[in-house]
Amino acid sequence: MPWREISHHIADALGESFKASNPHPISGGDINLAYLLQDGAQRVFVKLNSASRLAMFTAEQQALLEMQGSNTLRVPRPYCTGVVGSQAFIAMEYVALSRGSEQGQEQLGRQLAAMHQITAPRFGWHRNNTIGSTLQRNDQQDDWVHFWRDQRIAVQLQLLAQNGYSGRIQSLGERLLAALPTILESHHPLPSMLHGDLWSGNYAFDDQAQPLIFDPALYYGDRETDLAMTELFGGFAPRFYAAYREAYPLAEGYAQRRTLYNLYHILNHGNLFGGGYIQQAEGMIEQLL
């Protein structure tokens, strides 16, 4: 691994000497290789992928900076990105983690509600990024229905067709795309700052039991999409949801929209992993229809 060159980039970003010794691999990610680099008391978290994935890391760096600027939830401070040889990398603050607490869950709910109250004029973002390893389009639009239809559900259905999944999932998908204006007819969300990939593996607590979030797929959209995903893979603690709803109550109809918003992630998992996710997506679409 090109640790010497990466250490030079980190030193430039920090404005101080940094020479990594004994990089330590960290498990937990499916897409990237992850390492802890240390020089004395200074610790840095580094993710690696192929050089062709640099845009994924630069989008992540910009997202972390934008979320940090909201002064709501803590995120790891990004230092730099780059390419060294055949490797793209992102280097950021290493955060020591703890188990958290019930009070931390409440704080997470309140702070996420505060982040969702940061809004933009339009839905989308100034650049594309990734959801998992899939390209996520973020062309800015004024209309939420068109954004969700054209840049979320329709894109995933097109990818499924390219991956060989035709037939029932496509016919159901076409019916859903046609029905979206009716399903979302009375719902008019603001373009809120979103984490975009907020499942239980993308939040934690630091060594002071303060919540933090990471690995964003940031864009501006309906805040309910973040809340929906927190319920998709096991859910968060009840006190998280109670604190969020107290700080920022949800509109009627969220339960139905939750299925629609989580369909995006199930379709993406179908594209990434195939298998039972396709059948799960079909069942969700039938429920919505």
Order of alpha helices (4+ residues) and beta strands (2+ residues): alpha-beta-beta-beta-alpha-beta-beta-beta-alpha-beta-beta-alpha-alpha-alpha-beta-beta-beta-beta-alpha-alpha-alpha-alpha
